[in-house]
Amino acid sequence: MSSEAVSKTIERWQAACADVAAPSFDELTGVERLSILDALERERRRLSAVEHGLITGLVTACTPAELGVAKWAEVLTQRLRIDAGEARRRLAEAEELGPRTALTGESLEPVLAQVASVKPAVRSTPNMCASFARSSTSGGLSDP
């Protein structure tokens, strides 16, 4: 996808987010609110899968020094205005669940391929992913 096409897609997504944030939810029932929360959570999980690819691509495309800092966590902390712990968590999650490329250029499965293969909209929360990671390194999960 070209840079221009990506920019237009992001603009449409931002407009859709603004539309979702605009209405008042005062008139909704508890069940209706819970339904909306469920939909938002599914989209949040899908976005994290997109983020994994963007972060792994960023890490392979340049160095932190090229962006004016010493470490990748600093890049994310400064640009995304998140704390260092959150930046490290996102980097670790992208490393485990994001796409990888071999030195020869061929595509490789994510480190946690079994978790990454689950549809992003139903994939677990970051804390659950960390639990899966601990289980897989201790033999609790096995790749087919």
Residue, then its C-alpha position, 0 to 999 in steps of 0.5 A: m500500500s502506498s504512503e498516500a493510501v495509508s495516509k488516507t486510510i488513517e484519516r478515515w479511521q481518525a474520522a470514524c473514531a471522532d464519530v464514535a466519541a461524539p455522541s452522548f451515551d447517557e440514554l443507553t442501557g447497561v446492556e447497550r453500553l456493555s455491547i459498545l465496550d465489547a466492540l471497542e475492545r475487539e477493535r483495540r485488540r485488532l489495532s495492537a496487531v497492526e502496531h506489532g507490524l509497525i513496530t517490527g518494521l520500524v526496528t528493521a527500517c532504522t536505528p534509535a540513533e537515527l531518530g535522535v535517541a539511544k534506545w527503542a523504548e525512548v523512541l516510543t516514549q517520546r513520540l507516543r507520550i507513553d511511559a517507559g514501562e509501556a514502551r518496553r511492553r509494546l516492544a516485547e509484545a511486537e517482538e513476540l507477536g509481530p512478523r519477522t524477517a530472516l537475514t536472507g529476507e524470507s518471512l518468518e513466523p512470529v516467536l509466539a506463532q500460536v498466539a499470533s495466529v489467533k484472530p486479532a479481534v479475539r486475541s488476548t490482552p497483553n497480560m494474557c499474552a505474557s502468561f502465554a509466553r511464560s507457558s510456552t517457554s516452560g512447555g505449556l504450549s507447543d507449536p504444531 
